[in-house]
Amino acid sequence: MKALILGSGGREHAIFYKIQQELGENNVLITPGNGGTAKYSIKSDLNDFTQIKNIVIENNIDVIICGPEQPLANGIGDFFNNDDSLNKKIFIGPTQRAAKLESSKTFAKDFMQQYQIPTASFANFNKTQFDEAKRFLEKLTTPYVIKASGLAAGKGVVITENINEAIETITDFFYKNTLGDAGNEIVIEEFIDGIEMSIFIATNGKDYVLLPEAKDYKKIGEGDSGPNTGGMGSVSPTNLLNDDLKNNIINKIIEPTLFGLQNMNIPFNGFIFFGLMIKNNEPYLLEYNVRLGDPETQVVVPRLESSLIELCIAINNGSLKNYKIKTNESYHCCITLASKGYPNNYEKNKIIKIENEKINSLIFHGGTQIDSNNNLVTSGGRVLYVVGYGDSLRAAQSMAYDDINKIHFDGIYYRKDIGDDILKMKI
């Protein structure tokens, strides 16, 4: 059996790493890949589906896992389902209609409301409704939460205490096109003060398997300050998922979501991420992703003792109901190493030096590439992910931060407090 991973980030590298362990080094390819997977990478444009089809056929690929959201939102799942030469392949990723749970926050919030899934109270507005949006803001108490409805690479959420900044954000989205088409519609919602948690399931739209939970750190600055990013780190497990909370998440969020998809006749083969806020041991759903999260995958996948490729096969062939997932009890702590200037304009083409022989952590690549002189260089905002592990969160955190001292590139930036909030909690 041969597998192809679609994507170029740390999430895809983590999936690639796990499946290589299962299928063997030469039976797993990735497109377009990055500097860390260059030996097995095939250059491509993920939104050119014919190009992806040719890669699948030419390399006799059996299983395809789509990591990033944009191809799913553009309909790559439908392309595979409707092509006679591809529809016998195992494609892990939902249809374009199902992908609206992520690609349109307006659709997602209306879906949550329709199926009585606990979420923040909200209102949707498009760019012809600026005055209505402003009046709605004026009725809210601080802080104000404004979300671009479309895909914005994790940067489409603004939370501010200042109403003038909130109005300016709406102006930027609607009229200055700071997020392009993603900001043509917005969601304004109440702020829920709690603890964030990431929950993942593998599902065929009816049956599901619950994967290990994680906590993501989205803000650029320590103490969760500054603008949102794609994620500056993650930990798993979180020590927050007690039996009552787990049952509430299942009964109030996961199962109503699957009921809603079935009720609307929306098929779903793949992974669903539930971005939750936990308040007084009650879960509130903030957002859906229709794929594994980044950088949560970097701490979730290494905890899987059972086979990820077998899980993908079970999603596809109807045997998911009987699939038993096995996980290890180790703590994993992921630290994102970012380029100077991220998440705004950031520097590129900085040579990366890694003292590999001295490193104990797992290293997953994101924004890296091999240059014409065969140097590993930075090519994106989030460059590397250092994943420490151990029998406690403190041990995992210490391993990761110790190993960061053995990685060097100009302008390297990372948060120094990933996991600290959990260590300080009285569980």
C-alpha positions in Angstrom: 0.0 0.0 0.0 1.2 3.5 -0.8 0.0 6.8 0.6 0.2 10.5 -0.5 0.0 13.4 2.0 -1.3 16.7 0.6 0.3 19.7 2.2 3.5 21.5 3.2 3.2 22.3 6.8 4.1 20.9 10.2 0.7 19.0 10.4 1.5 17.2 7.1 5.0 16.4 8.2 3.6 14.8 11.4 1.1 12.7 9.5 3.8 11.8 6.9 6.2 10.8 9.8 3.6 8.5 11.4 2.5 6.8 8.2 6.1 6.3 7.1 6.6 4.3 10.3 3.6 2.2 9.4 4.0 1.6 5.6 7.8 1.9 5.2 10.0 4.8 4.1 9.5 4.4 0.4 5.7 3.9 0.4 4.8 7.4 1.5 5.0 10.5 -0.6 4.1 14.1 0.1 3.1 17.1 -2.2 4.3 19.8 -2.3 6.2 19.0 1.0 8.9 21.1 2.6 12.6 21.1 3.4 12.1 18.3 6.0 10.4 16.0 3.6 12.3 17.0 0.4 13.5 13.5 -0.4 9.9 12.3 -0.7 8.3 15.5 -2.0 6.7 16.1 -5.4 6.2 19.7 -6.4 2.6 20.7 -7.1 -0.2 23.2 -6.8 -2.7 21.7 -4.4 -5.5 23.6 -6.1 -4.7 22.1 -9.5 -6.6 18.9 -9.1 -5.6 17.4 -12.4 -2.0 17.7 -11.3 -2.8 15.9 -8.1 -4.6 13.2 -10.0 -1.6 12.6 -12.2 0.7 12.3 -9.2 -1.7 9.7 -7.7 -2.0 7.6 -10.8 1.7 7.8 -11.8 2.8 6.7 -8.3 0.1 4.0 -7.8 -1.2 5.7 -4.7 -3.9 4.0 -2.6 -4.6 6.4 0.2 -4.6 10.2 0.0 -4.8 12.4 3.1 -5.6 16.1 2.6 -4.0 18.2 5.3 -4.9 21.8 4.6 -8.3 23.4 4.3 -8.1 25.3 1.0 -8.2 22.4 -1.4 -11.1 20.9 0.6 -13.0 24.2 0.4 -12.3 24.3 -3.4 -13.8 20.8 -3.8 -10.9 18.3 -4.1 -13.0 15.8 -2.3 -15.8 16.0 -4.9 -13.1 15.8 -7.7 -11.9 12.4 -6.3 -15.4 11.1 -5.7 -16.6 12.0 -9.3 -13.5 10.8 -11.2 -13.8 7.2 -12.4 -10.0 6.7 -12.2 -9.9 8.1 -8.6 -13.1 7.1 -6.9 -11.8 3.7 -5.9 -8.9 5.3 -4.0 -9.2 6.1 -0.3 -9.5 9.9 -0.1 -9.5 11.3 3.5 -11.2 14.7 3.4 -14.8 15.9 3.1 -16.8 17.2 0.1 -17.0 20.9 -0.6 -20.4 21.2 0.9 -19.2 19.6 4.2 -16.1 21.8 4.1 -18.4 24.9 4.5 -18.3 24.1 8.2 -14.8 25.6 8.1 -14.8 27.7 5.0 -17.9 29.8 6.1 -18.2 30.8 9.7 -21.6 32.1 8.8 -22.7 28.6 7.7 -21.1 27.0 10.7 -22.7 29.4 13.3 -26.1 28.9 11.6 -25.5 25.1 11.7 -24.7 25.3 15.4 -27.8 27.3 16.1 -30.1 25.0 14.1 -28.9 21.9 15.9 -28.8 23.5 19.3 -25.0 23.1 19.8 -23.8 25.4 22.6 -21.9 28.3 21.2 -21.4 32.1 21.8 -24.4 34.2 20.9 -23.7 35.9 17.5 -24.9 37.8 14.5 -23.8 37.6 10.8 -23.2 40.6 8.6 -22.0 41.1 5.0 -20.3 44.2 3.5 -23.6 45.9 2.7 -24.5 45.8 6.4 -21.8 48.0 7.9 -24.2 50.2 9.8 -26.1 47.2 11.2 -22.9 45.6 12.3 -21.8 48.8 14.1 -25.2 49.1 15.9 -24.9 45.4 17.0 -21.4 46.1 18.4 -22.7 49.0 20.4 -25.2 46.7 22.2 -22.5 44.3 23.3 -20.3 44.4 26.4 -16.5 44.1 26.0 -14.4 42.5 24.8 -15.6 42.4 21.2 -15.1 39.4 19.0 -15.0 39.9 15.2 -14.4 36.9 12.9 -14.0 36.9 9.1 -16.4 34.3 7.8 -14.0 32.9 5.1 -10.6 31.1 5.4 -7.9 33.3 6.7 -5.1 31.0 7.8 -5.9 31.4 11.5 -5.6 35.2 11.3 -9.3 36.1 10.8 -10.3 36.6 14.5 -9.9 39.9 16.3 -10.7 40.3 20.0 -10.5 43.9 21.4 -11.7 45.8 24.4 -11.9 49.0 22.3 -15.0 49.6 20.3 -13.2 52.0 17.9 -10.7 49.2 17.2 -13.6 46.8 16.6 -15.2 49.2 14.1 -11.9 49.7 12.4 -11.5 45.9 12.1 -14.9 45.7 10.4 -13.8 48.6 8.1 -10.6 46.8 7.3 -12.4 43.5 6.4 -15.2 45.1 4.4 -13.6 48.0 2.6 -9.8 47.6 2.8 -9.9 43.9 1.9 -7.2 43.1 4.4 -8.2 39.4 4.2 -9.5 39.5 0.6 -12.8 37.6 0.0 -12.5 36.0 3.4 -13.6 39.2 5.1 -16.6 39.9 2.8 -18.8 38.4 5.5 -18.2 38.6 9.3 -19.5 37.1 12.5 -19.7 39.2 15.6 -20.1 37.2 18.7 -20.0 37.4 22.5 -16.8 36.7 24.3 -16.7 33.6 26.4 -14.1 33.6 29.1 -12.7 30.1 29.6 -10.1 27.6 28.7 -9.5 26.6 25.1 -9.4 23.0 24.1 -9.1 21.2 20.8 -11.1 17.9 20.2 -10.7 15.7 17.1 -12.7 12.9 15.7 -12.2 10.6 12.8 -15.6 10.0 11.2 -17.5 8.5 8.2 -20.4 10.9 9.0 -22.2 8.5 11.3 -19.7 6.6 13.4 -16.7 8.2 14.9 -13.5 7.7 16.9 -12.4 10.2 19.5 -8.7 11.2 19.1 -6.5 12.6 22.0 -7.4 16.1 23.0 -5.0 19.1 22.8 -4.6 22.7 23.7 -3.5 25.2 21.1 -1.8 28.6 21.7 -2.9 31.0 19.0 -1.6 34.4 20.1 1.9 35.6 19.1 2.9 36.9 22.5 3.4 35.3 25.9 0.5 35.4 28.2 -1.8 35.1 25.1 -1.1 38.6 24.0 -1.0 40.2 20.6 -2.6 39.1 17.3 -3.7 35.6 16.4 -1.5 33.3 14.4 -1.8 29.9 12.9 -0.6 28.5 16.3 2.5 29.1 18.4 2.4 25.8 20.3 0.3 23.0 21.6 0.2 20.4 24.4 -1.5 17.0 24.8 -2.9 15.7 27.1 -4.4 18.8 28.7 -5.3 17.4 32.2 -8.7 19.1 31.6 -10.7 16.3 30.1 -12.6 14.8 33.0 -15.4 12.2 32.5 -18.2 14.8 33.0 -16.7 17.2 30.5 -16.0 14.4 28.0 -19.6 13.3 28.2 -20.8 16.8 27.7 -18.6 17.3 24.6 -19.9 14.0 23.2 -23.6 14.6 24.0 -23.9 18.3 23.3 -21.4 18.9 20.5 -20.0 15.8 18.7 -23.2 13.8 18.3 -25.5 16.8 17.4 -22.9 17.7 14.7 -23.1 14.3 13.2 -26.9 14.3 13.5 -27.0 17.6 11.7 -24.8 16.4 8.8 -26.9 13.3 8.4 -30.1 15.4 8.6 -28.9 17.8 5.9 -27.7 14.8 3.8 -24.0 16.0 3.9 -21.6 13.1 3.7 -18.4 13.3 5.6 -15.3 11.1 5.4 -12.3 12.4 7.4 -11.5 14.4 10.5 -13.4 17.1 12.3 -11.8 19.5 14.7 -13.9 21.1 17.4 -12.4 24.3 18.7 -13.9 24.6 22.2 -14.0 27.0 25.1 -14.5 25.4 28.5 -16.3 27.4 31.1 -17.4 25.9 34.4 -16.8 22.4 33.0 -19.3 23.2 30.2 -18.1 23.1 26.5 -19.0 25.9 24.0 -18.1 25.4 20.3 -16.2 28.3 18.8 -15.4 26.8 15.4 -15.1 23.7 13.2 -12.2 22.6 11.1 -12.8 19.8 8.6 -9.2 18.4 8.9 -6.7 17.9 11.6 -5.4 21.0 13.3 -2.0 22.6 13.2 0.0 22.6 15.5 -2.2 20.2 17.5 -1.5 17.3 15.1 2.1 17.6 16.0 1.2 16.5 19.6 -1.8 14.3 18.9 -0.3 12.0 16.2 2.8 11.0 18.3 0.4 9.8 21.0 -1.3 7.3 18.7 -0.2 3.7 19.4 -2.7 2.3 16.9 -2.2 2.7 13.1 -3.2 5.9 11.4 -3.4 4.3 8.0 -5.7 1.6 9.4 -7.9 4.3 10.8 -8.1 5.9 7.4 -9.1 2.6 5.9 -11.8 2.1 8.6 -13.2 5.6 7.8 -13.5 4.5 4.1 -14.8 0.9 4.4 -17.5 1.3 7.0 -15.7 -0.5 9.8 -15.0 2.5 12.0 -17.7 1.5 14.5 -15.5 -1.4 15.5 -12.2 0.4 15.4 -10.4 0.7 18.8 -7.9 3.5 19.1 -4.9 3.0 21.3 -2.9 6.0 22.7 0.1 6.3 24.9 0.1 8.3 28.2 3.1 10.4 27.4 2.8 14.2 27.5 3.8 16.1 24.4 4.6 19.8 24.2 5.1 21.5 20.8 6.9 24.9 20.5 6.6 26.8 17.2 9.7 28.5 15.9 8.7 31.4 13.8 10.4 33.9 11.5 11.0 37.5 12.6 8.0 39.6 11.9 5.4 36.8 11.9 2.4 36.9 11.7 2.8 40.1 9.6 5.5 40.6 7.1 8.3 38.2 8.0 11.8 37.4 6.8 12.6 34.5 4.5 15.7 32.6 3.2 17.5 32.5 6.5 19.8 29.5 6.8 18.7 27.0 9.4 21.3 25.0 11.5 20.0 22.0 13.5 22.3 20.0 15.8 20.4 16.8 15.0 22.7 14.5 16.8 22.1 16.3 20.1 18.3 16.6 19.8 15.8 14.3 21.6 12.6 16.1 20.6 10.6 15.4 17.4 11.3 18.1 14.8 8.5 18.8 12.3 9.1 21.2 9.5 6.7 23.9 8.3 8.0 26.9 6.4 11.3 25.4 5.2 12.8 24.5 1.9 16.1 23.5 0.4 17.8 26.3 -1.6 19.9 26.1 -4.7 23.1 25.6 -2.6 21.5 22.7 -0.8 21.0 24.7 2.4 17.9 24.3 4.6 16.3 27.8 4.7 13.3 29.5 6.1 10.4 30.0 3.6 7.4 30.7 5.8 6.2 32.4 9.0 6.0 29.2 11.1 9.3 27.5 10.4 9.8 24.5 12.7 7.9 22.7 15.4 9.9 21.2 18.3 7.9 18.5 20.1 9.2 17.4 23.5 7.7 14.4 25.3 7.9 12.7 28.7 6.0 11.3 31.6 4.9 14.7 32.7 4.1 18.0 31.0 7.0 19.6 32.8 9.4 16.9 31.4 8.0 17.4 27.9 8.2 21.1 28.1 11.8 21.0 29.4 12.9 18.7 26.6 11.4 21.0 23.9 12.9 24.2 25.3 16.3 22.5 25.9 16.4 21.4 22.2 15.4 24.8 20.9 18.9 25.9 22.0 20.4 23.6 19.4 18.5 25.1 16.5 19.6 28.4 14.9 18.4 30.9 12.3 18.5 34.6 12.2 15.4 36.2 13.7 14.2 33.0 15.4 11.1 33.7 17.6 9.1 31.5 19.9 6.9 31.8 23.0 8.6 30.8 26.2 5.4 29.9 28.1 3.7 27.1 26.2 2.1 24.8 28.7 2.7 27.1 31.7 -1.0 27.9 32.2 -1.8 24.2 32.5 1.1 23.6 35.0 -0.3 26.4 37.2 -3.9 25.1 37.2 -5.3 23.3 40.2 -6.9 20.3 38.5 
